[in-house]
Amino acid sequence: MSERAAPFHCPYCGDEDLRPSEQAAHGTWECHACNRAFQLKYLGLLSRGVRRADSGGDI
């Protein structure tokens, strides 16, 4: 299994100076530009994003 993807920029200020938080829960990142912490969480797949190959329609 591969490592999870890391965020490319802070969702608050847009800076790229991000580091994994050592003191908080898994998936928590710290932005050293704006001094904020945020957490990434996978919620699941959207039902409209799943398409069956045998649906009969053109994709």
PyMOL commands that set and color helices and strands:
alter all, ss='L'
color gray80, all
select helices_A, chain A and resi 47-49
alter helices_A, ss='H'
color red, helices_A
select strands_A, chain A and resi 18-20+28-31+36-39
alter strands_A, ss='S'
color yellow, strands_A
deselect
rebuild
show_as cartoon
